[in-house]
């Protein structure tokens, strides 16, 4: 399940061939950057992306422990 409401696009988390993960979600850098906790930071080339709770929970079984 990818939590699609329109059956056309949806938030998703998927593993890349190199073992990294990519996230498809709603870009929210400008709105959320001022609210990052003190121990969080991002580089200029990084963006804050929001995914639904359901997307992350459904992806949990596909994320390796190591």
N, CA, C and O atoms as CSV, one atom per row, in Angstrom:
chain,resi,resn,atom,element,x,y,z
A,1,UNK,N,N,0.845,-1.186,0.000
A,1,UNK,CA,C,0.000,0.000,0.000
A,1,UNK,C,C,0.885,1.242,0.000
A,1,UNK,O,O,1.871,1.326,0.732
A,2,UNK,N,N,0.518,2.173,-0.815
A,2,UNK,CA,C,1.319,3.385,-0.910
A,2,UNK,C,C,0.519,4.623,-0.578
A,2,UNK,O,O,0.961,5.741,-0.842
A,3,UNK,N,N,-0.660,4.433,0.002
A,3,UNK,CA,C,-1.474,5.537,0.503
A,3,UNK,C,C,-1.882,6.521,-0.583
A,3,UNK,O,O,-1.921,7.728,-0.348
A,4,UNK,N,N,-2.187,6.004,-1.778
A,4,UNK,CA,C,-2.591,6.860,-2.883
A,4,UNK,C,C,-4.069,7.188,-2.772
A,4,UNK,O,O,-4.900,6.297,-2.599
A,5,UNK,N,N,-4.390,8.452,-2.871
A,5,UNK,CA,C,-5.798,8.853,-2.857
A,5,UNK,C,C,-6.339,8.987,-4.276
A,5,UNK,O,O,-7.546,8.884,-4.494
A,6,UNK,N,N,-5.454,9.214,-5.233
A,6,UNK,CA,C,-5.907,9.441,-6.608
A,6,UNK,C,C,-5.618,8.269,-7.529
A,6,UNK,O,O,-6.065,8.274,-8.676
A,7,UNK,N,N,-4.888,7.269,-7.068
A,7,UNK,CA,C,-4.445,6.131,-7.881
A,7,UNK,C,C,-3.482,6.560,-8.982
A,7,UNK,O,O,-3.158,5.756,-9.857
A,8,UNK,N,N,-3.022,7.797,-8.960
A,8,UNK,CA,C,-2.089,8.277,-9.973
A,8,UNK,C,C,-0.700,8.500,-9.387
A,8,UNK,O,O,0.295,8.082,-9.980
A,9,UNK,N,N,-0.621,9.151,-8.238
A,9,UNK,CA,C,0.659,9.392,-7.580
A,9,UNK,C,C,0.498,9.079,-6.104
A,9,UNK,O,O,-0.618,9.026,-5.589
A,10,UNK,N,N,1.602,8.876,-5.439
A,10,UNK,CA,C,1.496,8.554,-4.023
A,10,UNK,C,C,2.843,8.710,-3.346
A,10,UNK,O,O,3.886,8.631,-3.996
A,11,UNK,N,N,2.823,8.932,-2.034
A,11,UNK,CA,C,4.083,8.929,-1.300
A,11,UNK,C,C,4.648,7.511,-1.310
A,11,UNK,O,O,3.897,6.536,-1.343
A,12,UNK,N,N,5.957,7.406,-1.281
A,12,UNK,CA,C,6.569,6.083,-1.305
A,12,UNK,C,C,7.989,6.167,-0.782
A,12,UNK,O,O,8.618,7.225,-0.805
A,13,UNK,N,N,8.476,5.045,-0.315
A,13,UNK,CA,C,9.869,4.874,0.088
A,13,UNK,C,C,10.360,3.658,-0.657
A,13,UNK,O,O,9.720,2.607,-0.618
A,14,UNK,N,N,11.503,3.783,-1.346
A,14,UNK,CA,C,12.008,2.616,-2.055
A,14,UNK,C,C,13.521,2.563,-1.966
A,14,UNK,O,O,14.199,3.585,-1.864
A,15,UNK,N,N,14.034,1.329,-2.009
A,15,UNK,CA,C,15.477,1.116,-1.906
A,15,UNK,C,C,16.111,1.206,-3.285
A,15,UNK,O,O,15.610,0.640,-4.256
A,16,UNK,N,N,17.214,1.920,-3.349
A,16,UNK,CA,C,17.970,2.061,-4.594
A,16,UNK,C,C,18.968,0.916,-4.722
A,16,UNK,O,O,19.238,0.210,-3.751
A,17,UNK,N,N,19.504,0.738,-5.898
A,17,UNK,CA,C,20.454,-0.334,-6.150
A,17,UNK,C,C,21.700,-0.267,-5.289
A,17,UNK,O,O,22.332,-1.294,-5.041
A,18,UNK,N,N,22.066,0.925,-4.826
A,18,UNK,CA,C,23.269,1.066,-3.999
A,18,UNK,C,C,22.982,0.904,-2.504
A,18,UNK,O,O,23.878,1.082,-1.678
A,19,UNK,N,N,21.733,0.566,-2.154
A,19,UNK,CA,C,21.380,0.363,-0.761
A,19,UNK,C,C,20.826,1.591,-0.063
A,19,UNK,O,O,20.307,1.476,1.048
A,20,UNK,N,N,20.919,2.756,-0.675
A,20,UNK,CA,C,20.305,3.961,-0.124
A,20,UNK,C,C,18.801,3.908,-0.358
A,20,UNK,O,O,18.316,3.077,-1.126
A,21,UNK,N,N,18.070,4.790,0.299
A,21,UNK,CA,C,16.628,4.854,0.126
A,21,UNK,C,C,16.237,6.200,-0.468
A,21,UNK,O,O,16.862,7.220,-0.179
A,22,UNK,N,N,15.207,6.198,-1.292
A,22,UNK,CA,C,14.650,7.423,-1.851
A,22,UNK,C,C,13.223,7.569,-1.322
A,22,UNK,O,O,12.535,6.580,-1.072
A,23,UNK,N,N,12.793,8.822,-1.156
A,23,UNK,CA,C,11.470,9.106,-0.630
A,23,UNK,C,C,10.730,10.005,-1.608
A,23,UNK,O,O,11.266,11.009,-2.077
A,24,UNK,N,N,9.493,9.632,-1.909
A,24,UNK,CA,C,8.603,10.496,-2.682
A,24,UNK,C,C,7.586,11.037,-1.699
A,24,UNK,O,O,6.868,10.270,-1.058
A,25,UNK,N,N,7.521,12.341,-1.577
A,25,UNK,CA,C,6.580,12.956,-0.642
A,25,UNK,C,C,6.354,14.406,-1.022
A,25,UNK,O,O,6.724,14.842,-2.112
A,26,UNK,N,N,5.755,15.131,-0.131
A,26,UNK,CA,C,5.456,16.536,-0.354
A,26,UNK,C,C,6.631,17.387,0.116
A,26,UNK,O,O,7.042,17.294,1.273
A,27,UNK,N,N,7.164,18.204,-0.761
A,27,UNK,CA,C,8.285,19.074,-0.439
A,27,UNK,C,C,7.796,20.142,0.542
A,27,UNK,O,O,6.825,20.847,0.267
A,28,UNK,N,N,8.473,20.256,1.686
A,28,UNK,CA,C,8.023,21.185,2.727
A,28,UNK,C,C,9.184,21.922,3.383
A,28,UNK,O,O,9.085,22.329,4.540
A,29,UNK,N,N,10.279,22.095,2.657
A,29,UNK,CA,C,11.472,22.701,3.243
A,29,UNK,C,C,11.205,24.091,3.794
A,29,UNK,O,O,11.528,24.367,4.949
A,30,UNK,N,N,10.630,24.962,3.000
A,30,UNK,CA,C,10.417,26.345,3.448
A,30,UNK,C,C,9.513,26.406,4.677
A,30,UNK,O,O,9.748,27.205,5.583
A,31,UNK,N,N,8.493,25.574,4.707
A,31,UNK,CA,C,7.541,25.601,5.818
A,31,UNK,C,C,8.115,25.003,7.098
A,31,UNK,O,O,7.805,25.478,8.190
A,32,UNK,N,N,8.950,23.965,6.981
A,32,UNK,CA,C,9.402,23.240,8.168
A,32,UNK,C,C,10.826,23.568,8.626
A,32,UNK,O,O,11.179,23.296,9.774
A,33,UNK,N,N,11.635,24.140,7.759
A,33,UNK,CA,C,13.026,24.435,8.117
A,33,UNK,C,C,13.154,25.235,9.413
A,33,UNK,O,O,14.025,24.925,10.226
A,34,UNK,N,N,12.316,26.256,9.636
A,34,UNK,CA,C,12.454,27.025,10.880
A,34,UNK,C,C,12.127,26.216,12.139
A,34,UNK,O,O,12.449,26.640,13.248
A,35,UNK,N,N,11.499,25.071,11.974
A,35,UNK,CA,C,11.064,24.280,13.120
A,35,UNK,C,C,11.915,23.039,13.365
A,35,UNK,O,O,11.560,22.196,14.189
A,36,UNK,N,N,13.035,22.921,12.654
A,36,UNK,CA,C,13.910,21.774,12.894
A,36,UNK,C,C,14.389,21.801,14.342
A,36,UNK,O,O,14.675,22.873,14.876
A,37,UNK,N,N,14.479,20.641,14.982
A,37,UNK,CA,C,15.003,20.618,16.351
A,37,UNK,C,C,16.465,21.042,16.378
A,37,UNK,O,O,17.137,20.974,15.350
A,38,UNK,N,N,16.972,21.477,17.521
A,38,UNK,CA,C,18.342,21.982,17.618
A,38,UNK,C,C,19.412,20.990,17.151
A,38,UNK,O,O,20.477,21.404,16.694
A,39,UNK,N,N,19.142,19.705,17.258
A,39,UNK,CA,C,20.149,18.713,16.868
A,39,UNK,C,C,19.979,18.237,15.425
A,39,UNK,O,O,20.601,17.255,15.020
A,40,UNK,N,N,19.147,18.921,14.655
A,40,UNK,CA,C,18.938,18.566,13.245
A,40,UNK,C,C,19.420,19.709,12.360
A,40,UNK,O,O,19.295,20.883,12.708
A,41,UNK,N,N,19.967,19.345,11.224
A,41,UNK,CA,C,20.412,20.353,10.268
A,41,UNK,C,C,20.337,19.757,8.873
A,41,UNK,O,O,20.288,18.536,8.720
A,42,UNK,N,N,20.327,20.603,7.863
A,42,UNK,CA,C,20.325,20.120,6.484
A,42,UNK,C,C,21.259,20.993,5.661
A,42,UNK,O,O,21.434,22.179,5.940
A,43,UNK,N,N,21.846,20.395,4.657
A,43,UNK,CA,C,22.700,21.145,3.738
A,43,UNK,C,C,21.816,21.902,2.746
A,43,UNK,O,O,20.629,21.606,2.613
A,44,UNK,N,N,22.396,22.870,2.059
A,44,UNK,CA,C,21.633,23.656,1.085
A,44,UNK,C,C,21.022,22.791,-0.010
A,44,UNK,O,O,19.976,23.138,-0.559
A,45,UNK,N,N,21.655,21.680,-0.333
A,45,UNK,CA,C,21.159,20.815,-1.406
A,45,UNK,C,C,20.144,19.776,-0.903
A,45,UNK,O,O,19.609,19.008,-1.702
A,46,UNK,N,N,19.875,19.744,0.396
A,46,UNK,CA,C,18.910,18.799,0.956
A,46,UNK,C,C,17.551,19.470,1.136
A,46,UNK,O,O,17.465,20.681,1.337
A,47,UNK,N,N,16.503,18.673,1.061
A,47,UNK,CA,C,15.150,19.165,1.203
A,47,UNK,C,C,14.421,18.361,2.271
A,47,UNK,O,O,14.734,17.192,2.496
A,48,UNK,N,N,13.460,18.979,2.922
A,48,UNK,CA,C,12.597,18.290,3.872
A,48,UNK,C,C,11.380,17.796,3.092
A,48,UNK,O,O,10.701,18.572,2.419
A,49,UNK,N,N,11.120,16.507,3.194
A,49,UNK,CA,C,10.004,15.891,2.486
A,49,UNK,C,C,9.087,15.244,3.512
A,49,UNK,O,O,9.545,14.541,4.413
A,50,UNK,N,N,7.798,15.483,3.370
A,50,UNK,CA,C,6.811,14.912,4.282
A,50,UNK,C,C,6.143,13.719,3.610
A,50,UNK,O,O,5.713,13.791,2.459
A,51,UNK,N,N,6.066,12.614,4.363
A,51,UNK,CA,C,5.295,11.453,3.932
A,51,UNK,C,C,4.264,11.161,5.008
A,51,UNK,O,O,4.400,11.613,6.145
A,52,UNK,N,N,3.255,10.422,4.658
A,52,UNK,CA,C,2.229,10.104,5.647
A,52,UNK,C,C,2.747,9.074,6.643
A,52,UNK,O,O,3.669,8.314,6.350
A,53,UNK,N,N,2.152,9.065,7.793
A,53,UNK,CA,C,2.485,8.062,8.807
A,53,UNK,C,C,2.232,6.669,8.252
A,53,UNK,O,O,3.024,5.753,8.474
A,54,UNK,N,N,1.123,6.511,7.529
A,54,UNK,CA,C,0.775,5.204,6.947
A,54,UNK,C,C,1.851,4.717,5.990
A,54,UNK,O,O,2.147,3.522,5.953
A,55,UNK,N,N,2.445,5.625,5.211
A,55,UNK,CA,C,3.496,5.231,4.275
A,55,UNK,C,C,4.693,4.661,5.020
A,55,UNK,O,O,5.220,3.617,4.637
A,56,UNK,N,N,5.124,5.330,6.072
A,56,UNK,CA,C,6.281,4.850,6.830
A,56,UNK,C,C,5.975,3.536,7.545
A,56,UNK,O,O,6.808,2.630,7.560
A,57,UNK,N,N,4.811,3.430,8.123
A,57,UNK,CA,C,4.443,2.191,8.805
A,57,UNK,C,C,4.390,1.016,7.827
A,57,UNK,O,O,4.850,-0.081,8.147
A,58,UNK,N,N,3.835,1.241,6.647
A,58,UNK,CA,C,3.760,0.169,5.653
A,58,UNK,C,C,5.139,-0.196,5.110
A,58,UNK,O,O,5.355,-1.335,4.695
A,59,UNK,N,N,6.070,0.750,5.107
A,59,UNK,CA,C,7.421,0.482,4.613
A,59,UNK,C,C,8.275,-0.228,5.651
A,59,UNK,O,O,9.307,-0.805,5.311
A,60,UNK,N,N,7.862,-0.195,6.903
A,60,UNK,CA,C,8.672,-0.723,8.000
A,60,UNK,C,C,9.161,-2.152,7.747
A,60,UNK,O,O,10.324,-2.462,8.003
A,61,UNK,N,N,8.292,-3.007,7.255
A,61,UNK,CA,C,8.674,-4.409,7.016
A,61,UNK,C,C,9.703,-4.565,5.907
A,61,UNK,O,O,10.387,-5.586,5.838
A,62,UNK,N,N,9.823,-3.566,5.040
A,62,UNK,CA,C,10.762,-3.641,3.912
A,62,UNK,C,C,12.103,-2.976,4.216
A,62,UNK,O,O,13.012,-3.019,3.388
A,63,UNK,N,N,12.235,-2.368,5.382
A,63,UNK,CA,C,13.477,-1.685,5.751
A,63,UNK,C,C,14.332,-2.662,6.565
A,63,UNK,O,O,13.912,-3.118,7.629
A,64,UNK,N,N,15.519,-2.979,6.071
A,64,UNK,CA,C,16.359,-3.942,6.806
A,64,UNK,C,C,16.826,-3.388,8.149
A,64,UNK,O,O,16.935,-2.176,8.331
A,65,UNK,N,N,17.099,-4.293,9.081
A,65,UNK,CA,C,17.589,-3.892,10.400
A,65,UNK,C,C,19.046,-3.434,10.370
A,65,UNK,O,O,19.466,-2.659,11.228
A,66,UNK,N,N,19.811,-3.899,9.403
A,66,UNK,CA,C,21.217,-3.514,9.291
A,66,UNK,C,C,21.545,-3.093,7.888
A,66,UNK,O,O,22.687,-2.733,7.602
